[in-house]
Amino acid sequence: MSAPKLASWTYAEDFVTEADPAEAARREGTELGATPVGSGGGAALRMLTAVGGARSVIEIGTGAGTSGLWLLQGMPSDGILTTIDVAAEHSRAAKQAYAAAGIAHQRTRVITGAALDVLPRMTDGAYDLVFIDADKPNYAAYAEHAIRLLRSGGVLALDNMLWHDKVADPAARDADTTVLRDLGKALRDDERLITTLLPVGDGLLVAVKR
């Protein structure tokens, strides 16, 4: 089977139209230097929360709220998104994005702080989905916390797992690429998980906790 041509890939990425609040959050995130998920990745996240009926979701890496808006679109009306980011300006931008989208304030918990300080205080097995899109050196530590926090049947999703086409290139040996490549293989082989790698956006790795 041949790989899809660039035109087909672009068509798939843009197949689902991004809502205006998410588009505005994307522009804000770009200005802040917090690169948001693409519309293809966002649509996949929305599908994952919808299929699983995810009511309790953790997002590591708030950005300006783009991915949070996609996640919330798929969640039931009583679902709560807990999102963590070390940058206060990201938290402020995300709160504004949620408000602009008409999201009730009680549906989001926006935590400003280092995720590795926050995650240990969260309850084991209490979450339906964890999405990771933050600093790459800590991805493995975030993933290990996520597995602990997920219920059986819960979903782990990680963005940037193809990392600008570098992960697939064995000659690419920079630190971030190596971390992501090694982590992808470790999660693939982890007996606690059922894992796949989706070629949407910059690569979305999705795993279900057994």
N, C-alpha and C positions, 0 to 999 in steps of 0.2 A: 504494500500500500504506500503510495507516494505521500509525502508531506504536503500540507495545504500551501498553495501559492500565497504570496504576500497579499494579493487582492482579497482572497478568501479570508485570510486571517484578519485583515482590517475590517471586512464586512462583519465578521463575527464579533469583533471587539465593539463595534458601534451598533450592533443589532438592537440592543435595548437602549432607548433614549434616556439620558440622565435628567432627572427632575430639576427644575430651576434652583431650588435651595442647595442641592448637591453640587450643581454647576458653580453656584456662587461660592460655596465652601471650597471647591477645587481651586478657584482663582485666588482665594484668600490663602489657602495652604501653600500654593506655589509662591506667593509673595513672601510668606513666612519661612520658606525653605523647607517646608514639611510636605514632601512629594506625596500626593494622594494616590489611592488606588485608581486604576482606569475604570471606565464604565463596564468593561467586560468582567473585571475582577469584582467590581461592586455588584453587578447583577448576579454573579455566582454566590457572593455572600448573602444577598437577599434570598436567593433560592435555598441556600443551606439553612437559614433561620426559619424559612417558611416550611420546608419539608419536615424539619424536626420539631416544629412548633416551639421553638426556643423561647423560653420565658426569662431565663437568667443567663445573660451573656456578659463576658468580660472582653474588653478590647485593650490591648497593650500597645500604646501609641495612638493618642487621640488625633494628632494633627489638627486641622481646622474643622473636623467633623464630617468630612465627606464619607468615609467608610462607616461611621456611626449612623449616618442617615440611611445608607443602604441596608445596614443590619436591622435598624428599627422598622424599615418598610416591610420586612418579612416577618417580624415578630408579632405575636398577638397583641391586642390592645392593652393587656395588663403586663406585658413583658417589660423587664427593666434592664437597661444597658449600663454596666459599670465600666467606665473608660478611664485609663490612667496615662498621664503624660508628665514628664519632668518639667516641661516648660509652661509657665503660667500664661504666657501669651497664647499658646495653643488652646489651653483650657478656656480662656475667655472667648476666643474665636469660635470654638465648638459650641459653647453655650449660646452664643448669638445665632449660630447656624440652626441649632435645634429650635430655638424660639421662632426664627423666621419660617421654619417648616411647620410650625404649629404643634410641635411635640410638647406634651404636658411635662412640666418640670419634674414631676415625681417619677417619670419614666427613665430618667437619666441620673446617674451618680458620677459626677465629674471629679476625679481625684487628681490633684496636682502633687506629684512626688515621684521618687524613684521607684519603679515597679518592683525591684528586688527588695525594697523595704516594705512595700504594700502587700504583695502577694502572700508572704508567709502568714499574714494575719487573716487571710480569707479561708472559708470553710471547705474542707475536703469533700469532694463528691457532690457539690451543691450547684454546679453550673452545667448548662446544656451545650454551650459553645464558648470557645476561647479563640479570639483572633489576635494574631501577633503581627505587628507592623511597626517596629521600633528599631533601636540601635542594634546593628548586626552582631557585634561581639558578644552580646548577652542573649542571643537567640536560643542557644542550647539551654541555658538556665531558665529562661522564660518557658520553653517547651516542657521542661521537667515539672515546673510548678503547674502548668496548664493540665498536664496529665493527672496530677494529684487532685486538682480542683474539679475536673470533669466527672460527671456521673457515668456509669456504664451506658454505652450508647451515645455519649456526648461527642461533639465534633471539635477537633483541633484544626485550625486553619492558619497558615503562615504565608504572608506575601513575600515577594522578591526572591523566591526560591530558584529562579533561573538567573537572577542578578545580571541583567543587561547582556544576556547570552554568554556570560563568562563561566557559569557553572558547567556548561556542557563542553567547554574548551579545556582540555587537560593541560594546556600550556599556561592557563591563567592561574597564578599561584599567590595572588595578593591575599592579605589577611581575611578580608570580608568574604571573598569568594571561597576560600578554603573552609571557613566556618560554615557557610551555607551548604557547600557540597558535602562536607562530612556529616552535618546534621541531617540533611535529606536522606543520606544512606542509613544513618543510625535510626531514624524514624521509620524508614521503610522496613528495616529488619527487626524492629522492636515488637516482641510478641504480645505486648499489651495493646497494639494498634492494628487496624486495617487501613492501609495508606495508599494514596495515589497522588500523582503530580499532574496538575492540569495546566496546559500551556495557554493560560489566559493572562493578559497583562504581562507582568514581569515574572510570572510563574506562581501559581497558587497551590501549595501542598495542602491536601486535605486528609485527615485521618479520623477514624472512628475508634473510640476507646472500647475495647472488648468488655 
